Amino acid sequence: MNNSIYNFKYIPAIDGLRAIAVLSVMLFHLDASFLPGGFTGVDVFFVISGYVVSASLAANFVKNNYINSNKKIGSFFTFLTAFYARRIRRIFPALVVCLLVSNLLTAMFIPFSWNDNIIGKVGTWAFFGLGNIALVKFTDGYFSMDAEYNPFTHTWSLGVEEQFYVIFPLVFFIFLASKTYKQKFLGFILLVILALTSLIFSAYETINNFNKAFYLLPSRFWELAVGAMLFQFHFRCSNNYKNSNGNFSTRLSFLFSKKVILLAFLTGLLLIIYSFIFVNKLNFPFPNAIFSVLGSAFIIHAITNANIQKYKLLNNIFDNNLMVYIGKISFSLYLWHWAIYVLFRWTIGLDSIALYCIAVVLTFIFAILSYKFVELPIKKGAGNNIFGLNNINLKTVSIGVFIISISCFISNYVLIEHKEKNTIFPTNVYL
């Protein structure tokens, strides 16, 4: 089986899967009739995030040799702050820039009194990863007219992920810090129990409160947990851990055979295609999100395994230069596409092929600029020495929270509270 993932190497095909996810969401948001289930691309993102974040946490854990530390509390604190520092550097620079620009354009082009300034409230909460909660509190749902004309609706999924990051590192640290087979199995079972609880709650909320089921973490936790559990399974099968009966990976080696990998790949692809074309908002997220979630898990299981290389044609679906690049800029594409689409709807409209093409081209331009001048410099280390500070853990978290707070203040009190003075439209314009 492929051991490269257990050395936490970069896997380009995962970015290719990200590309499929973001393109499906962009197409659905452009016109839902183009790809009726395209919104389930977000569920693909959730599974990828669960898997990749687990790999990141495991890599940091192994690199710093926390398992041999005698100071478990201190190790956990260091482990946690390092993780949040990485998340802040990965997510918030591009997010803050997009939110500030979007708020400025909102102040200029969206009528001040529309819907009692719900847009401003959602935009403000989104700075702190609470956009999903604001959408539940202030709007009528993801598929409503309110959502379609709110440039911050898409921040709900970022809110779900950011809230997941608050809980998950603690659960995963228990798994990583366990030294014996039985302890690691219990760490795995803990996540399984949480995921099943979330799935059951998702089923209940889908029937009783659709908006909460769609937007909030308790009914979405299981989706990210599926990616995390898949990584735990791969990690356990990596020849690093043995039980009294021998090597764990040997007993399950058939799951990594060429035939099973090919079957997983094709099954996952079919499930995702089915989800994109046939899944609708009814019975969502439960049970309809299961198709895209399982499909994503099957594909990740396949593309992280060396045996998929034997099937070049299939592998090239995700592992080609164009798809990998789109995957790399997928976060910025996701941030910018919705804001641009909504501003088109408020101004010149978004109802013809020509306008669709212009909106998509602008989205790629803004995303590429964001990736090149915001994401990459921070990722490559430009953010390591902010204000002359050399470490990227607690100080980075503190500075990140400060910058986010200042940006929120600017957005709320300069761009939103004084919106009436800035808007191009008269204040008595309603949708």
C-alpha positions in Angstrom: 0.0 0.0 0.0 1.0 3.6 -0.4 3.0 4.9 2.5 3.6 8.4 1.1 0.6 9.7 2.9 1.9 8.6 6.2 4.9 10.8 5.6 2.4 13.5 5.0 3.5 14.4 1.5 1.5 16.7 -0.7 -1.0 14.8 -2.9 -1.9 16.8 -6.0 -5.0 14.7 -6.8 -6.7 16.1 -3.6 -6.4 19.5 -5.1 -8.0 18.1 -8.2 -10.9 16.9 -6.1 -11.1 20.4 -4.6 -11.4 21.8 -8.1 -14.3 19.5 -8.9 -16.0 20.7 -5.7 -15.5 24.4 -6.2 -16.5 24.3 -9.9 -19.7 22.5 -9.0 -20.6 25.1 -6.4 -19.8 28.0 -8.8 -21.9 26.5 -11.5 -24.9 25.9 -9.2 -24.6 29.5 -7.9 -24.4 30.9 -11.4 -27.7 29.2 -12.3 -29.1 26.3 -10.3 -30.6 24.7 -13.5 -27.0 24.1 -14.8 -26.2 21.7 -12.0 -29.2 21.2 -9.6 -27.1 19.4 -6.9 -24.0 21.5 -7.4 -24.3 22.9 -3.9 -23.2 19.5 -2.6 -19.7 20.4 -3.6 -19.5 22.0 -0.2 -20.0 18.6 1.4 -17.1 17.4 -0.7 -15.0 20.2 0.8 -16.0 19.1 4.3 -14.7 15.6 3.8 -11.5 16.9 2.2 -11.0 19.3 5.1 -11.5 16.6 7.7 -8.9 14.4 6.0 -6.4 17.1 5.3 -6.6 18.8 8.7 -6.1 15.4 10.3 -3.0 14.9 8.2 -1.8 18.4 9.2 -2.3 17.7 12.9 -0.7 14.3 12.7 2.3 15.8 10.8 2.8 18.4 13.5 2.4 15.8 16.2 5.0 13.5 14.7 7.4 16.4 13.8 7.5 17.7 17.4 7.6 14.2 19.0 4.7 15.0 21.4 4.1 11.3 22.0 7.4 11.0 24.0 6.8 14.2 26.0 6.2 13.9 29.8 4.4 17.2 29.9 1.1 16.2 28.3 -0.8 19.4 29.2 2.1 21.6 27.9 2.4 19.5 24.8 -1.4 19.8 24.1 -1.3 23.6 24.5 1.6 23.9 22.1 0.0 21.4 19.7 -3.3 23.4 19.9 -1.7 26.9 19.4 0.4 25.7 16.6 -2.7 24.3 14.9 -4.7 27.6 15.3 -1.7 29.6 14.1 -1.7 27.5 10.9 -5.5 27.9 10.5 -5.4 31.6 11.0 -2.6 32.0 8.4 -4.4 29.7 6.0 -7.9 31.0 6.2 -8.2 34.5 7.6 -5.9 36.7 5.4 -7.8 35.9 2.2 -11.2 35.9 4.1 -10.6 39.3 5.7 -9.5 40.9 2.5 -12.6 39.5 0.7 -15.0 40.6 3.5 -13.6 44.1 3.6 -13.8 44.5 -0.2 -17.2 42.9 -0.3 -18.5 45.2 2.5 -17.2 48.3 0.7 -18.9 47.2 -2.5 -22.0 46.4 -0.6 -22.0 49.9 1.0 -21.8 51.4 -2.5 -24.2 49.2 -4.5 -26.8 47.5 -2.3 -29.7 49.7 -1.0 -29.2 50.7 2.6 -32.6 49.8 3.9 -32.9 46.4 2.1 -34.2 43.8 4.5 -33.4 45.8 7.6 -29.6 45.6 6.9 -29.4 41.8 7.4 -26.5 41.8 5.0 -24.4 43.9 7.3 -25.1 41.7 10.3 -24.1 38.5 8.4 -21.0 40.2 7.0 -19.9 41.3 10.5 -20.5 37.9 12.2 -18.5 36.2 9.3 -15.3 37.8 10.5 -15.3 35.6 13.6 -16.5 32.4 11.8 -20.1 32.9 12.9 -21.7 33.6 9.5 -23.7 30.3 9.7 -25.2 31.3 13.0 -26.1 34.8 11.7 -27.8 33.2 8.7 -29.9 31.0 11.0 -30.8 34.0 13.2 -31.5 36.6 10.6 -32.5 34.9 7.3 -35.0 32.5 5.9 -32.6 29.8 4.6 -29.9 29.0 2.0 -32.4 28.5 -0.8 -34.4 31.7 -0.1 -34.4 35.0 -1.9 -32.7 36.6 1.2 -29.7 34.3 0.6 -29.5 34.8 -3.1 -29.0 38.5 -2.7 -26.8 38.4 0.4 -23.0 38.6 -0.6 -22.1 36.8 2.6 -24.3 33.7 2.4 -21.4 31.5 1.4 -19.6 32.2 4.6 -21.8 29.6 6.4 -19.6 26.7 5.3 -16.5 28.5 6.6 -18.3 29.0 9.9 -19.0 25.3 10.1 -15.3 24.4 9.4 -13.9 27.0 11.9 -16.2 25.8 14.6 -15.2 22.2 13.9 -11.6 23.2 14.4 -12.4 24.3 17.9 -13.6 20.8 18.9 -11.7 18.4 16.7 -8.0 19.0 17.8 -8.9 17.8 21.4 -10.5 14.6 20.1 -7.7 14.0 17.6 -4.9 14.7 20.2 -6.3 11.8 22.3 -6.0 9.5 19.3 -2.5 10.7 18.4 -1.2 10.6 22.0 -2.3 7.0 22.6 0.7 4.7 22.5 -1.0 1.2 22.4 -3.3 -0.4 19.8 -6.3 -0.5 22.3 -5.8 3.2 23.2 -5.7 4.3 19.6 -8.8 2.2 18.8 -10.6 3.9 21.7 -9.5 7.3 20.2 -11.0 6.2 16.9 -14.2 5.0 18.5 -14.7 8.3 20.3 -14.8 10.1 16.9 -17.1 7.4 15.5 -19.5 8.0 18.4 -19.5 11.8 17.9 -20.0 11.3 14.1 -22.9 8.9 14.6 -24.5 11.3 17.2 -24.2 14.1 14.7 -25.7 12.0 11.9 -28.7 11.1 14.1 -29.1 14.7 15.1 -28.8 15.7 11.4 -31.7 13.4 10.6 -33.8 14.9 13.4 -33.0 18.5 12.5 -33.6 18.0 8.7 -37.2 17.1 9.6 -37.8 19.6 12.4 -35.6 22.6 11.6 -34.2 22.7 8.1 -32.2 25.9 8.5 -30.4 24.7 11.6 -29.7 21.3 10.0 -28.3 23.0 6.9 -26.2 25.7 8.5 -25.0 24.6 11.9 -22.1 22.3 13.0 -24.0 19.8 15.1 -25.8 18.4 12.0 -22.7 18.8 9.8 -20.0 17.5 12.2 -20.3 13.9 10.8 -19.3 15.1 7.3 -16.0 16.5 8.4 -15.6 13.5 10.8 -15.8 11.1 7.8 -12.7 12.6 6.4 -11.0 12.5 9.7 -12.0 8.9 10.4 -10.6 7.9 6.9 -7.3 9.5 7.8 -7.3 7.7 11.2 -7.9 4.4 9.4 -5.1 5.1 6.9 -2.8 6.1 9.8 -3.6 2.9 11.7 -2.8 0.9 8.6 0.6 2.5 8.0 2.9 -0.2 9.5 3.6 2.0 12.4 1.3 0.3 15.0 0.9 -3.4 15.7 -1.4 -5.3 18.0 -0.9 -8.7 19.7 -2.1 -10.5 16.6 0.4 -8.9 14.3 0.4 -6.0 11.9 -3.0 -4.3 11.6 -2.5 -3.3 8.0 -1.8 -6.9 6.9 -5.2 -8.1 8.0 -6.9 -5.3 6.0 -4.5 -5.2 3.1 -7.2 -6.3 0.6 -8.7 -2.8 1.0 -5.6 -1.4 -0.7 -5.5 -3.8 -3.5 -5.7 -2.6 -7.1 -9.2 -3.9 -7.7 -10.6 -2.4 -4.5 -8.9 0.9 -5.2 -10.4 1.0 -8.7 -13.8 0.0 -7.4 -13.6 2.7 -4.7 -12.6 5.3 -7.3 -15.4 4.5 -9.7 -18.0 4.2 -7.0 -17.0 7.5 -5.5 -17.0 9.2 -8.8 -20.5 7.9 -9.6 -21.8 8.9 -6.2 -20.5 12.5 -6.6 -21.9 12.7 -10.2 -25.3 11.4 -8.9 -25.2 14.0 -6.1 -24.4 16.9 -8.4 -27.1 16.0 -10.9 -30.0 14.5 -8.9 -29.7 15.6 -5.3 -32.0 18.5 -4.3 -32.7 20.6 -1.2 -35.3 18.1 0.0 -34.1 15.8 2.8 -30.9 17.6 3.1 -28.4 17.2 4.7 -29.9 13.9 5.8 -30.0 11.6 4.0 -29.1 13.3 0.7 -25.6 14.5 1.8 -24.6 10.9 2.3 -24.0 10.5 -1.5 -21.4 13.2 -1.8 -19.8 12.5 1.6 -19.3 8.8 0.9 -18.3 9.5 -2.7 -15.6 11.9 -1.5 -14.3 9.4 1.0 -14.1 6.6 -1.6 -12.2 8.9 -4.0 -9.8 10.1 -1.3 -9.1 6.5 -0.3 -8.3 5.8 -3.9 -6.2 8.8 -4.9 -4.0 8.6 -1.8 -3.0 5.1 -2.8 -0.1 4.3 -5.1 -2.2 1.7 -7.0 -4.3 4.3 -8.6 -1.2 5.3 -10.6 -1.8 2.0 -12.6 -4.9 3.6 -14.1 -3.5 6.7 -15.7 -6.7 7.7 -17.5 -8.7 7.6 -14.3 -6.0 9.2 -12.2 -5.7 12.1 -14.7 -9.3 13.2 -13.9 -7.9 14.8 -10.8 -4.1 14.8 -11.1 -3.6 17.1 -14.1 -2.0 20.6 -14.1 -5.2 22.5 -14.7 -7.3 20.7 -12.1 -4.6 20.9 -9.5 -4.1 24.6 -10.1 -7.9 25.3 -9.8 -7.8 23.2 -6.6 -5.0 25.3 -5.2 -6.9 28.5 -5.8 -10.2 26.9 -4.8 -10.4 28.7 -1.4 -10.1 32.1 -3.1 -12.5 31.0 -5.9 -15.1 30.1 -3.2 -14.6 33.4 -1.4 -14.9 35.6 -4.4 -17.4 33.9 -6.7 -20.5 34.4 -4.6 -19.7 38.1 -3.8 -19.2 38.8 -7.5 -22.4 37.0 -8.5 -24.5 38.8 -6.0 -23.1 42.2 -6.9 -23.9 41.4 -10.5 -27.5 40.6 -9.5 -27.8 43.9 -7.7 -26.4 46.0 -10.5 -26.2 44.9 -14.2 -28.0 41.5 -13.6 -26.8 37.9 -14.0 -29.2 36.5 -16.6 -27.4 35.9 -19.9 -24.5 33.8 -21.2 -22.4 36.9 -21.7 -22.9 38.1 -18.1 -22.3 34.5 -16.9 -19.0 34.5 -18.7 -17.9 37.9 -17.4 -18.8 37.0 -13.8 -16.8 33.8 -14.0 -13.8 35.5 -15.6 -13.8 38.2 -12.9 -14.1 35.5 -10.3 -10.9 33.8 -11.6 -9.1 37.1 -11.9 -9.9 38.0 -8.2 -9.1 34.5 -7.0 -5.7 34.3 -8.8 -4.8 37.8 -7.4 -5.9 36.7 -3.9 -4.0 33.4 -4.2 -0.8 35.1 -5.5 -0.7 38.2 -3.3 -2.5 37.2 -0.2 -2.5 33.4 0.3 0.9 32.4 -1.0 3.0 35.2 0.7 1.5 34.1 4.1 1.8 30.4 3.3 5.5 30.8 2.3 6.4 32.6 5.5 5.8 36.3 4.9 3.5 36.2 7.9 6.0 34.6 10.3 7.6 37.7 11.5 4.6 40.0 11.8 5.7 43.0 13.9 9.1 41.4 14.3 7.8 38.4 16.2 9.6 35.2 15.3 7.3 32.4 16.4 4.0 31.6 14.7 2.0 30.0 17.6 0.5 32.0 20.4 1.7 35.3 19.2 0.4 34.6 15.7 -3.0 33.6 17.2 -3.1 36.8 19.3 -2.1 39.1 16.4 -4.5 37.3 14.1 -7.5 37.8 16.5 -6.5 41.5 16.8 -6.3 42.0 13.1 -9.7 40.2 12.6 -11.3 42.4 15.3 -9.9 45.6 13.8 -11.1 44.5 10.3 -14.6 43.8 11.7 -14.7 47.2 13.4 -13.8 48.9 10.1 -16.4 46.8 8.3 -19.2 47.4 10.8 -18.8 51.0 11.9 -17.2 52.5 8.8 -18.8 50.6 6.0 -22.0 49.4 7.5 -23.0 52.0 10.1 -22.3 54.8 7.6 -23.6 52.9 4.6 -26.3 55.4 4.0 -23.8 58.1 3.2 -21.8 55.8 0.9 -24.5 54.0 -1.1 -25.1 55.0 -4.7 -28.7 53.9 -4.4 -31.4 55.9 -2.5 -32.3 54.5 0.9 -35.9 53.8 0.0 -35.1 51.2 -2.6 -36.3 47.7 -1.9 -35.9 44.4 -3.7 
